[in-house]
Amino acid sequence: MLFLLKKIIGGLLLPLPFLLSLMAIGLILLWLNRWQKSAKCLLTFSWLSLLLLSLQPIADRLLMPSENQYATYQDTTPVDYIVVLGGGYTYNPDWAPSSNLFPNSLPRVTEGIRLYRQHPGAKLIFTGAAAISNPMPNAKVAAMVAESLGVPEQDIIVLAQAKDTIEEAQAVAQIAGQKKLLLVTSANHLPRAMTIFQSEGLNPIPAPANQMATLGPLNPWEKAFPSAYYLSHSERAWYEALGSLWLKVKGAD
């Protein structure tokens, strides 16, 4: 129940639903004569915020501090485990396996497979419980993708009960102990994931995937026009900020 409540509140606080809620309040206030000024302020603030968060230069600069904390892992020193954290997914048996992983998940799995090929003898650990109303656990879907790309089943460990990063760290700790492991997740999620895994007594080596924020060359219109794609970058920055705040609140309890 607490997990579901956390997800609902967190979802409502993300940029799009939060700003749309402010716009809705502003529209309601427009119909009340004595609240005209407040309505105009709310609508102006929410519209301007949505515009700015949808622009590439702003969105990527919000996301970049978390993504740039760790460099892509290139070392080939042997490791025991490669842990790939779960992300967004669905399950349709009629689709190609990789089509069941959302854009934040597939790069994690492919990076995990790349590192697996560089570290013979390592085991791939996939984490993630089943989403509500989904019969297939996140970890199992990721494992199916890895198997479809040539990873032997005997080299895969599926941890299909963990619902969030804290539970993923606890499940990995029971298997990996003090053995050497790489931690693969989205670059923006990795700083928070490292903190959580270290709090469980693990000493993971960071291996970021799915970097999104860029200062590289783009078409001029990609920087000038608002885009839902870049709004998603702002959302990731916002989401990780909320997650870090939640960790601090829990630590204070």
LOKERO-863135 format. One line per field, with one value per residue (C-alpha): residue number from 0; residue in three letters; x, y, z. Coordinates in steps of 0.25 Angstrom, whole numbers. Example, Ala and Ser with C-alpha at 12.3 -4.5 7.8 and 13.67 -1.06 7.14 Angstrom:
% residues 2
k: 0	1
r: ala	ser
east: 49	55
north: -18	-4
up: 31	29
END
This chain:
% residues 253
k: 0	1	2	3	4	5	6	7	8	9	10	11	12	13	14	15	16	17	18	19	20	21	22	23	24	25	26	27	28	29	30	31	32	33	34	35	36	37	38	39	40	41	42	43	44	45	46	47	48	49	50	51	52	53	54	55	56	57	58	59	60	61	62	63	64	65	66	67	68	69	70	71	72	73	74	75	76	77	78	79	80	81	82	83	84	85	86	87	88	89	90	91	92	93	94	95	96	97	98	99	100	101	102	103	104	105	106	107	108	109	110	111	112	113	114	115	116	117	118	119	120	121	122	123	124	125	126	127	128	129	130	131	132	133	134	135	136	137	138	139	140	141	142	143	144	145	146	147	148	149	150	151	152	153	154	155	156	157	158	159	160	161	162	163	164	165	166	167	168	169	170	171	172	173	174	175	176	177	178	179	180	181	182	183	184	185	186	187	188	189	190	191	192	193	194	195	196	197	198	199	200	201	202	203	204	205	206	207	208	209	210	211	212	213	214	215	216	217	218	219	220	221	222	223	224	225	226	227	228	229	230	231	232	233	234	235	236	237	238	239	240	241	242	243	244	245	246	247	248	249	250	251	252
r: met	leu	phe	leu	leu	lys	lys	ile	ile	gly	gly	leu	leu	leu	pro	leu	pro	phe	leu	leu	ser	leu	met	ala	ile	gly	leu	ile	leu	leu	trp	leu	asn	arg	trp	gln	lys	ser	ala	lys	cys	leu	leu	thr	phe	ser	trp	leu	ser	leu	leu	leu	leu	ser	leu	gln	pro	ile	ala	asp	arg	leu	leu	met	pro	ser	glu	asn	gln	tyr	ala	thr	tyr	gln	asp	thr	thr	pro	val	asp	tyr	ile	val	val	leu	gly	gly	gly	tyr	thr	tyr	asn	pro	asp	trp	ala	pro	ser	ser	asn	leu	phe	pro	asn	ser	leu	pro	arg	val	thr	glu	gly	ile	arg	leu	tyr	arg	gln	his	pro	gly	ala	lys	leu	ile	phe	thr	gly	ala	ala	ala	ile	ser	asn	pro	met	pro	asn	ala	lys	val	ala	ala	met	val	ala	glu	ser	leu	gly	val	pro	glu	gln	asp	ile	ile	val	leu	ala	gln	ala	lys	asp	thr	ile	glu	glu	ala	gln	ala	val	ala	gln	ile	ala	gly	gln	lys	lys	leu	leu	leu	val	thr	ser	ala	asn	his	leu	pro	arg	ala	met	thr	ile	phe	gln	ser	glu	gly	leu	asn	pro	ile	pro	ala	pro	ala	asn	gln	met	ala	thr	leu	gly	pro	leu	asn	pro	trp	glu	lys	ala	phe	pro	ser	ala	tyr	tyr	leu	ser	his	ser	glu	arg	ala	trp	tyr	glu	ala	leu	gly	ser	leu	trp	leu	lys	val	lys	gly	ala	asp
east: 0	11	18	6	3	18	16	3	8	22	14	5	18	24	25	14	3	7	7	-6	-12	-8	-14	-27	-27	-24	-36	-45	-41	-44	-59	-58	-57	-50	-39	-35	-21	-18	-23	-15	-2	-4	-7	5	14	10	10	24	29	24	30	44	44	42	54	66	76	69	64	78	85	75	79	94	98	93	97	112	115	120	128	124	131	142	151	152	157	149	136	126	113	107	94	84	73	59	51	39	33	21	19	13	17	15	25	40	46	53	40	35	45	42	53	59	60	66	79	81	80	88	99	99	100	112	119	116	123	135	135	135	130	122	107	96	86	73	64	49	36	23	16	1	-8	5	7	21	32	41	53	48	45	59	65	57	63	77	74	69	82	91	93	92	81	91	98	85	80	66	61	47	41	48	38	48	63	63	58	66	79	74	72	85	92	87	93	106	110	124	127	131	119	116	103	96	85	81	92	82	78	92	96	84	85	99	95	85	94	105	95	92	107	110	122	117	125	116	113	104	95	85	91	82	86	96	104	107	103	88	79	76	61	63	69	58	45	38	38	31	44	52	41	44	58	53	44	56	63	51	48	62	62	49	55	67	58	50	63	67	53	54	68	63	52
north: 0	10	6	9	22	26	24	32	44	43	42	54	63	60	73	70	65	76	87	83	83	97	101	94	102	115	112	109	122	130	128	134	149	152	142	147	152	139	131	139	137	122	121	129	122	108	111	117	106	95	103	104	90	85	93	84	94	95	81	75	84	80	65	67	68	54	48	53	47	34	31	19	6	1	-7	-22	-26	-39	-37	-47	-41	-30	-25	-18	-11	-11	0	2	-10	-17	-31	-36	-50	-46	-35	-36	-38	-24	-17	-20	-11	4	14	15	0	-5	2	-3	-17	-15	-9	-21	-30	-22	-23	-38	-40	-33	-41	-56	-64	-53	-55	-45	-41	-35	-29	-24	-29	-30	-18	-17	-25	-30	-46	-45	-39	-28	-36	-48	-39	-33	-47	-52	-40	-44	-59	-54	-47	-59	-59	-74	-76	-82	-69	-61	-59	-53	-46	-44	-39	-26	-14	-2	1	-1	-15	-18	-15	-24	-35	-34	-33	-47	-53	-45	-42	-35	-41	-31	-26	-16	-7	-4	6	19	30	39	28	23	33	30	15	15	22	11	-1	4	6	-9	-12	-14	-8	-7	-2	9	5	16	14	22	35	46	60	65	78	71	76	77	83	97	94	83	94	105	97	91	76	65	57	68	70	55	59	70	59	50	61	64	49	47	60	55	41	47	55	43	36	48	48	33	34	45	36
up: 0	4	-10	-18	-10	-13	-27	-28	-21	-29	-42	-38	-35	-48	-58	-67	-57	-47	-57	-63	-50	-48	-61	-57	-44	-52	-62	-50	-44	-57	-55	-41	-43	-30	-33	-47	-44	-37	-49	-59	-50	-49	-64	-68	-58	-62	-77	-76	-68	-78	-89	-83	-78	-92	-98	-101	-95	-82	-80	-83	-74	-63	-66	-68	-54	-50	-63	-63	-49	-55	-68	-77	-71	-80	-71	-74	-60	-56	-48	-42	-45	-55	-49	-58	-51	-56	-63	-71	-78	-84	-89	-102	-106	-121	-121	-123	-109	-109	-112	-98	-92	-91	-95	-81	-80	-93	-93	-79	-84	-96	-88	-78	-90	-95	-81	-80	-93	-88	-75	-78	-66	-60	-57	-62	-51	-55	-45	-45	-40	-48	-50	-46	-55	-63	-62	-66	-56	-61	-59	-67	-79	-78	-77	-89	-97	-93	-97	-110	-112	-109	-94	-89	-79	-69	-68	-64	-50	-49	-37	-39	-26	-24	-26	-25	-24	-9	-11	-23	-14	-3	-13	-19	-6	-2	-15	-17	-3	-4	-18	-29	-37	-47	-46	-59	-59	-66	-64	-57	-48	-44	-33	-25	-28	-23	-10	-8	-11	-3	9	8	10	-5	-12	-27	-38	-46	-61	-66	-78	-86	-85	-91	-88	-99	-102	-115	-129	-132	-143	-139	-139	-128	-119	-122	-122	-110	-110	-102	-104	-96	-86	-83	-80	-70	-64	-62	-55	-46	-43	-38	-30	-23	-21	-14	-6	-2	2	11	18	20	26	36	41
END
